[in-house]
Amino acid sequence: MSDLTELGQILHEEHFRILVAICGLENRIGEKYANLPLDPDQPEDKKQLKELIAALGDVIGHHDFEETVIFPLIQSRDNGELARLLTQEHCAIEPMALRLQMIAEDILFLGTSPGRWVEFRQAASALIAEVMQHLQKEEHLIVQHLDDFLDAETDHELAVNHLAERAPPSAVSAELRR
């Protein structure tokens, strides 16, 4: 991935962090753990829930940057169909991410139950499939081709601004880390 632009490298790293979180989630909800729900009284499970909640928030923030900065630039380069397609995928992913985040918060603060664990696993499974497909599409169609959409100066400026504007953790995220 050394041929990526500066902004491309940043987006690639963000995609990688999302992928790591999604793969960890996929491993935790798999058949091996089907009858072993996350238990917020167990330190490792509590940590995993907190990390998942934060990662899902990061997905929403990542989408916001793409939709407000990257996609309009792609659209202005006569590739509006791609921007619309990816925005539609964001519109499908975000409610799933918010739902899973809500269920994870319920488990974290209220504990788990057989019904809540089934709901968590179902919500996670649906989200995993969508996110994996979407990340692959963005990597191949955008990240690896940012130099086609942006000149080097714009790419650098956007990269610097994006790094500077990454929102500090929200009050909720800070509270969850405790």
C-alpha atoms as an extended CHARMM CRD file, in Angstrom:
* protein
*
       178  EXT
         1         1  MET       CA              0.0000000000        0.0000000000        0.0000000000  PROA      1               0.0000000000
         2         2  SER       CA              2.9670000000        2.3130000000       -0.4250000000  PROA      2               0.0000000000
         3         3  ASP       CA              1.4180000000        3.8700000000       -3.5520000000  PROA      3               0.0000000000
         4         4  LEU       CA             -1.4000000000        5.4640000000       -1.5960000000  PROA      4               0.0000000000
         5         5  THR       CA             -1.6890000000        9.2080000000       -1.3140000000  PROA      5               0.0000000000
         6         6  GLU       CA             -1.2910000000       10.8430000000        2.0720000000  PROA      6               0.0000000000
         7         7  LEU       CA             -5.0480000000       10.9700000000        2.6010000000  PROA      7               0.0000000000
         8         8  GLY       CA             -5.3540000000        7.4950000000        1.1230000000  PROA      8               0.0000000000
         9         9  GLN       CA             -2.9750000000        6.1540000000        3.7500000000  PROA      9               0.0000000000
        10        10  ILE       CA             -5.0050000000        7.7780000000        6.5380000000  PROA      10              0.0000000000
        11        11  LEU       CA             -8.2750000000        6.3710000000        5.1940000000  PROA      11              0.0000000000
        12        12  HSD       CA             -6.6490000000        2.9720000000        4.7040000000  PROA      12              0.0000000000
        13        13  GLU       CA             -5.4960000000        2.9850000000        8.3450000000  PROA      13              0.0000000000
        14        14  GLU       CA             -9.0070000000        3.9440000000        9.4840000000  PROA      14              0.0000000000
        15        15  HSD       CA            -10.4560000000        1.1310000000        7.3790000000  PROA      15              0.0000000000
        16        16  PHE       CA             -7.9240000000       -1.2530000000        8.8840000000  PROA      16              0.0000000000
        17        17  ARG       CA             -8.9340000000       -0.2690000000       12.4370000000  PROA      17              0.0000000000
        18        18  ILE       CA            -12.5860000000       -0.8080000000       11.5330000000  PROA      18              0.0000000000
        19        19  LEU       CA            -11.6940000000       -4.1640000000        9.9890000000  PROA      19              0.0000000000
        20        20  VAL       CA             -9.8280000000       -5.2600000000       13.1290000000  PROA      20              0.0000000000
        21        21  ALA       CA            -12.8520000000       -4.3650000000       15.2760000000  PROA      21              0.0000000000
        22        22  ILE       CA            -15.2440000000       -6.1520000000       12.9150000000  PROA      22              0.0000000000
        23        23  CYS       CA            -13.0620000000       -9.2740000000       12.7580000000  PROA      23              0.0000000000
        24        24  GLY       CA            -12.7910000000       -9.3370000000       16.5540000000  PROA      24              0.0000000000
        25        25  LEU       CA            -16.5590000000       -9.0400000000       16.7440000000  PROA      25              0.0000000000
        26        26  GLU       CA            -16.9930000000      -11.7960000000       14.1740000000  PROA      26              0.0000000000
        27        27  ASN       CA            -14.7280000000      -14.0910000000       16.1780000000  PROA      27              0.0000000000
        28        28  ARG       CA            -16.6060000000      -13.3470000000       19.4110000000  PROA      28              0.0000000000
        29        29  ILE       CA            -20.0710000000      -14.0730000000       18.0520000000  PROA      29              0.0000000000
        30        30  GLY       CA            -19.0870000000      -17.1980000000       16.1210000000  PROA      30              0.0000000000
        31        31  GLU       CA            -20.3250000000      -20.6890000000       16.8850000000  PROA      31              0.0000000000
        32        32  LYS       CA            -17.5310000000      -21.2660000000       19.3950000000  PROA      32              0.0000000000
        33        33  TYR       CA            -19.0720000000      -18.5670000000       21.6160000000  PROA      33              0.0000000000
        34        34  ALA       CA            -22.7310000000      -18.9350000000       20.6110000000  PROA      34              0.0000000000
        35        35  ASN       CA            -23.6800000000      -20.0600000000       24.1130000000  PROA      35              0.0000000000
        36        36  LEU       CA            -21.1640000000      -17.8770000000       25.9320000000  PROA      36              0.0000000000
        37        37  PRO       CA            -22.5520000000      -14.3260000000       26.0220000000  PROA      37              0.0000000000
        38        38  LEU       CA            -20.4050000000      -11.3320000000       26.7600000000  PROA      38              0.0000000000
        39        39  ASP       CA            -20.4190000000      -10.7590000000       30.5050000000  PROA      39              0.0000000000
        40        40  PRO       CA            -19.7130000000       -7.1810000000       31.6060000000  PROA      40              0.0000000000
        41        41  ASP       CA            -18.6340000000       -8.5160000000       35.0080000000  PROA      41              0.0000000000
        42        42  GLN       CA            -15.6690000000      -10.2010000000       33.3150000000  PROA      42              0.0000000000
        43        43  PRO       CA            -12.8360000000       -7.7000000000       32.6980000000  PROA      43              0.0000000000
        44        44  GLU       CA            -11.9920000000       -8.9510000000       29.1850000000  PROA      44              0.0000000000
        45        45  ASP       CA            -15.6380000000       -8.9450000000       28.0860000000  PROA      45              0.0000000000
        46        46  LYS       CA            -16.1750000000       -5.4970000000       29.5990000000  PROA      46              0.0000000000
        47        47  LYS       CA            -13.1290000000       -4.2170000000       27.7290000000  PROA      47              0.0000000000
        48        48  GLN       CA            -14.3610000000       -5.7590000000       24.4840000000  PROA      48              0.0000000000
        49        49  LEU       CA            -17.7880000000       -4.1440000000       24.8890000000  PROA      49              0.0000000000
        50        50  LYS       CA            -16.2490000000       -0.7290000000       25.5510000000  PROA      50              0.0000000000
        51        51  GLU       CA            -13.9330000000       -1.0500000000       22.5630000000  PROA      51              0.0000000000
        52        52  LEU       CA            -16.8110000000       -2.1240000000       20.3410000000  PROA      52              0.0000000000
        53        53  ILE       CA            -18.9600000000        0.8140000000       21.4300000000  PROA      53              0.0000000000
        54        54  ALA       CA            -16.1010000000        3.2250000000       20.6960000000  PROA      54              0.0000000000
        55        55  ALA       CA            -15.3070000000        1.5560000000       17.3490000000  PROA      55              0.0000000000
        56        56  LEU       CA            -18.9260000000        1.8180000000       16.2390000000  PROA      56              0.0000000000
        57        57  GLY       CA            -18.8340000000        5.5270000000       17.0550000000  PROA      57              0.0000000000
        58        58  ASP       CA            -15.6510000000        5.8110000000       15.0040000000  PROA      58              0.0000000000
        59        59  VAL       CA            -17.4260000000        4.2120000000       12.0340000000  PROA      59              0.0000000000
        60        60  ILE       CA            -20.0700000000        6.9480000000       12.1280000000  PROA      60              0.0000000000
        61        61  GLY       CA            -17.4010000000        9.6670000000       12.3250000000  PROA      61              0.0000000000
        62        62  HSD       CA            -15.4540000000        8.0800000000        9.4790000000  PROA      62              0.0000000000
        63        63  HSD       CA            -18.5860000000        8.0090000000        7.3170000000  PROA      63              0.0000000000
        64        64  ASP       CA            -19.2820000000       11.6570000000        8.1140000000  PROA      64              0.0000000000
        65        65  PHE       CA            -15.8360000000       12.6780000000        6.8550000000  PROA      65              0.0000000000
        66        66  GLU       CA            -16.2380000000       10.6610000000        3.6740000000  PROA      66              0.0000000000
        67        67  GLU       CA            -19.7220000000       12.0320000000        2.9880000000  PROA      67              0.0000000000
        68        68  THR       CA            -18.8970000000       15.6760000000        3.6750000000  PROA      68              0.0000000000
        69        69  VAL       CA            -15.3910000000       15.8240000000        2.1800000000  PROA      69              0.0000000000
        70        70  ILE       CA            -14.4410000000       12.8860000000       -0.0280000000  PROA      70              0.0000000000
        71        71  PHE       CA            -17.7050000000       12.0330000000       -1.7820000000  PROA      71              0.0000000000
        72        72  PRO       CA            -18.4460000000       15.6130000000       -2.9300000000  PROA      72              0.0000000000
        73        73  LEU       CA            -14.9680000000       15.7630000000       -4.4670000000  PROA      73              0.0000000000
        74        74  ILE       CA            -15.5540000000       12.4650000000       -6.2390000000  PROA      74              0.0000000000
        75        75  GLN       CA            -18.9290000000       13.6980000000       -7.4110000000  PROA      75              0.0000000000
        76        76  SER       CA            -17.3660000000       16.8960000000       -8.7610000000  PROA      76              0.0000000000
        77        77  ARG       CA            -15.0330000000       14.7170000000      -10.8540000000  PROA      77              0.0000000000
        78        78  ASP       CA            -18.0120000000       13.2400000000      -12.7250000000  PROA      78              0.0000000000
        79        79  ASN       CA            -18.2290000000       10.1470000000      -10.5600000000  PROA      79              0.0000000000
        80        80  GLY       CA            -21.4800000000       10.9410000000       -8.8090000000  PROA      80              0.0000000000
        81        81  GLU       CA            -22.8340000000        7.4190000000       -9.1990000000  PROA      81              0.0000000000
        82        82  LEU       CA            -19.9970000000        6.0120000000       -7.0750000000  PROA      82              0.0000000000
        83        83  ALA       CA            -20.5070000000        8.6890000000       -4.4190000000  PROA      83              0.0000000000
        84        84  ARG       CA            -24.2600000000        7.9690000000       -4.3370000000  PROA      84              0.0000000000
        85        85  LEU       CA            -23.6980000000        4.2140000000       -4.0820000000  PROA      85              0.0000000000
        86        86  LEU       CA            -21.2790000000        4.5560000000       -1.1660000000  PROA      86              0.0000000000
        87        87  THR       CA            -23.5600000000        7.0460000000        0.5760000000  PROA      87              0.0000000000
        88        88  GLN       CA            -26.4470000000        4.5830000000        0.2370000000  PROA      88              0.0000000000
        89        89  GLU       CA            -24.2710000000        1.9160000000        1.8220000000  PROA      89              0.0000000000
        90        90  HSD       CA            -23.4750000000        4.2840000000        4.6850000000  PROA      90              0.0000000000
        91        91  CYS       CA            -27.2190000000        4.8280000000        5.1110000000  PROA      91              0.0000000000
        92        92  ALA       CA            -27.6430000000        1.0670000000        5.4570000000  PROA      92              0.0000000000
        93        93  ILE       CA            -24.6610000000        0.5470000000        7.7760000000  PROA      93              0.0000000000
        94        94  GLU       CA            -25.1980000000        3.4080000000       10.2180000000  PROA      94              0.0000000000
        95        95  PRO       CA            -28.5670000000        2.2960000000       11.6580000000  PROA      95              0.0000000000
        96        96  MET       CA            -27.1220000000       -1.1940000000       12.0940000000  PROA      96              0.0000000000
        97        97  ALA       CA            -24.0630000000        0.2280000000       13.8470000000  PROA      97              0.0000000000
        98        98  LEU       CA            -26.2140000000        2.3920000000       16.1140000000  PROA      98              0.0000000000
        99        99  ARG       CA            -28.4690000000       -0.5560000000       16.9520000000  PROA      99              0.0000000000
       100       100  LEU       CA            -25.5080000000       -2.7680000000       17.8200000000  PROA      100             0.0000000000
       101       101  GLN       CA            -23.9730000000        0.0690000000       19.8360000000  PROA      101             0.0000000000
       102       102  MET       CA            -27.2260000000        0.4130000000       21.7950000000  PROA      102             0.0000000000
       103       103  ILE       CA            -27.4020000000       -3.3330000000       22.4820000000  PROA      103             0.0000000000
       104       104  ALA       CA            -23.7340000000       -3.3730000000       23.5420000000  PROA      104             0.0000000000
       105       105  GLU       CA            -24.3980000000       -0.4600000000       25.9180000000  PROA      105             0.0000000000
       106       106  ASP       CA            -27.3930000000       -2.3230000000       27.3480000000  PROA      106             0.0000000000
       107       107  ILE       CA            -25.2230000000       -5.3800000000       27.9540000000  PROA      107             0.0000000000
       108       108  LEU       CA            -22.4700000000       -3.2410000000       29.4560000000  PROA      108             0.0000000000
       109       109  PHE       CA            -24.7340000000       -1.3530000000       31.8440000000  PROA      109             0.0000000000
       110       110  LEU       CA            -27.6250000000       -3.7720000000       32.4070000000  PROA      110             0.0000000000
       111       111  GLY       CA            -25.9610000000       -7.1290000000       31.9500000000  PROA      111             0.0000000000
       112       112  THR       CA            -26.7430000000       -9.8260000000       29.4870000000  PROA      112             0.0000000000
       113       113  SER       CA            -29.6600000000      -12.1730000000       29.0920000000  PROA      113             0.0000000000
       114       114  PRO       CA            -30.3180000000      -14.9900000000       26.6360000000  PROA      114             0.0000000000
       115       115  GLY       CA            -32.5980000000      -12.7350000000       24.5880000000  PROA      115             0.0000000000
       116       116  ARG       CA            -30.1930000000       -9.8130000000       24.6180000000  PROA      116             0.0000000000
       117       117  TRP       CA            -27.3230000000      -12.0930000000       23.5450000000  PROA      117             0.0000000000
       118       118  VAL       CA            -29.3590000000      -13.4380000000       20.6060000000  PROA      118             0.0000000000
       119       119  GLU       CA            -30.2520000000       -9.8770000000       19.6240000000  PROA      119             0.0000000000
       120       120  PHE       CA            -26.5830000000       -8.8420000000       19.9020000000  PROA      120             0.0000000000
       121       121  ARG       CA            -25.3930000000      -11.7380000000       17.7490000000  PROA      121             0.0000000000
       122       122  GLN       CA            -28.0450000000      -11.1040000000       15.0950000000  PROA      122             0.0000000000
       123       123  ALA       CA            -27.2940000000       -7.3820000000       14.9500000000  PROA      123             0.0000000000
       124       124  ALA       CA            -23.5550000000       -8.0480000000       14.8240000000  PROA      124             0.0000000000
       125       125  SER       CA            -23.8830000000      -10.6320000000       12.0420000000  PROA      125             0.0000000000
       126       126  ALA       CA            -25.8750000000       -8.2660000000        9.8550000000  PROA      126             0.0000000000
       127       127  LEU       CA            -23.4280000000       -5.4130000000       10.4270000000  PROA      127             0.0000000000
       128       128  ILE       CA            -20.3390000000       -7.5360000000        9.7900000000  PROA      128             0.0000000000
       129       129  ALA       CA            -21.5400000000       -8.6130000000        6.3540000000  PROA      129             0.0000000000
       130       130  GLU       CA            -22.3520000000       -5.0520000000        5.2830000000  PROA      130             0.0000000000
       131       131  VAL       CA            -19.1750000000       -3.4780000000        6.6320000000  PROA      131             0.0000000000
       132       132  MET       CA            -16.8510000000       -6.0820000000        5.1160000000  PROA      132             0.0000000000
       133       133  GLN       CA            -18.3500000000       -5.6190000000        1.6660000000  PROA      133             0.0000000000
       134       134  HSD       CA            -18.3550000000       -1.8340000000        2.0030000000  PROA      134             0.0000000000
       135       135  LEU       CA            -14.7430000000       -1.5720000000        3.1800000000  PROA      135             0.0000000000
       136       136  GLN       CA            -13.5530000000       -3.6930000000        0.2880000000  PROA      136             0.0000000000
       137       137  LYS       CA            -15.4410000000       -1.4940000000       -2.1560000000  PROA      137             0.0000000000
       138       138  GLU       CA            -14.0720000000        1.7490000000       -0.6940000000  PROA      138             0.0000000000
       139       139  GLU       CA            -10.5190000000        0.4130000000       -0.6430000000  PROA      139             0.0000000000
       140       140  HSD       CA            -10.6450000000       -0.6560000000       -4.2910000000  PROA      140             0.0000000000
       141       141  LEU       CA            -12.7000000000        2.1780000000       -5.7420000000  PROA      141             0.0000000000
       142       142  ILE       CA            -11.6090000000        5.1830000000       -3.6940000000  PROA      142             0.0000000000
       143       143  VAL       CA             -8.5870000000        4.7570000000       -1.4400000000  PROA      143             0.0000000000
       144       144  GLN       CA             -6.3920000000        3.2540000000       -4.1490000000  PROA      144             0.0000000000
       145       145  HSD       CA             -7.4930000000        5.9140000000       -6.6460000000  PROA      145             0.0000000000
       146       146  LEU       CA             -7.4820000000        9.1410000000       -4.6560000000  PROA      146             0.0000000000
       147       147  ASP       CA             -4.7310000000       10.4450000000       -6.9170000000  PROA      147             0.0000000000
       148       148  ASP       CA             -7.2880000000       10.2910000000       -9.7520000000  PROA      148             0.0000000000
       149       149  PHE       CA             -9.7540000000       12.4110000000       -7.7760000000  PROA      149             0.0000000000
       150       150  LEU       CA             -7.4170000000       14.8350000000       -5.9750000000  PROA      150             0.0000000000
       151       151  ASP       CA             -4.2840000000       16.7370000000       -6.8470000000  PROA      151             0.0000000000
       152       152  ALA       CA             -1.3400000000       16.3050000000       -4.4520000000  PROA      152             0.0000000000
       153       153  GLU       CA             -1.8510000000       19.6800000000       -2.7640000000  PROA      153             0.0000000000
       154       154  THR       CA             -5.5430000000       19.0700000000       -2.0570000000  PROA      154             0.0000000000
       155       155  ASP       CA             -4.7820000000       15.5490000000       -0.8600000000  PROA      155             0.0000000000
       156       156  HSD       CA             -2.1500000000       16.8720000000        1.5620000000  PROA      156             0.0000000000
       157       157  GLU       CA             -4.4130000000       19.6600000000        2.8260000000  PROA      157             0.0000000000
       158       158  LEU       CA             -7.2960000000       17.2440000000        3.4150000000  PROA      158             0.0000000000
       159       159  ALA       CA             -4.9970000000       14.7770000000        5.1640000000  PROA      159             0.0000000000
       160       160  VAL       CA             -3.6360000000       17.4330000000        7.5140000000  PROA      160             0.0000000000
       161       161  ASN       CA             -7.1100000000       18.8150000000        8.2240000000  PROA      161             0.0000000000
       162       162  HSD       CA             -8.5930000000       15.3720000000        8.7930000000  PROA      162             0.0000000000
       163       163  LEU       CA             -5.8880000000       14.4600000000       11.2830000000  PROA      163             0.0000000000
       164       164  ALA       CA             -6.3380000000       17.7800000000       13.0900000000  PROA      164             0.0000000000
       165       165  GLU       CA            -10.1230000000       17.5730000000       13.1460000000  PROA      165             0.0000000000
       166       166  ARG       CA            -10.4940000000       14.0190000000       14.3490000000  PROA      166             0.0000000000
       167       167  ALA       CA            -12.9090000000       14.5210000000       17.1380000000  PROA      167             0.0000000000
       168       168  PRO       CA            -11.6820000000       13.8560000000       20.6350000000  PROA      168             0.0000000000
       169       169  PRO       CA            -13.5270000000       10.9850000000       22.2650000000  PROA      169             0.0000000000
       170       170  SER       CA            -17.0570000000       11.9290000000       23.1580000000  PROA      170             0.0000000000
       171       171  ALA       CA            -18.1060000000       12.2310000000       26.7690000000  PROA      171             0.0000000000
       172       172  VAL       CA            -19.8620000000        8.8840000000       26.4050000000  PROA      172             0.0000000000
       173       173  SER       CA            -16.6980000000        7.2330000000       25.0740000000  PROA      173             0.0000000000
       174       174  ALA       CA            -14.6510000000        8.7580000000       27.8860000000  PROA      174             0.0000000000
       175       175  GLU       CA            -17.1690000000        7.4790000000       30.4160000000  PROA      175             0.0000000000
       176       176  LEU       CA            -17.0760000000        3.9980000000       28.9000000000  PROA      176             0.0000000000
       177       177  ARG       CA            -13.2770000000        3.8350000000       29.2480000000  PROA      177             0.0000000000
       178       178  ARG       CA            -13.5370000000        4.1170000000       33.0250000000  PROA      178             0.0000000000
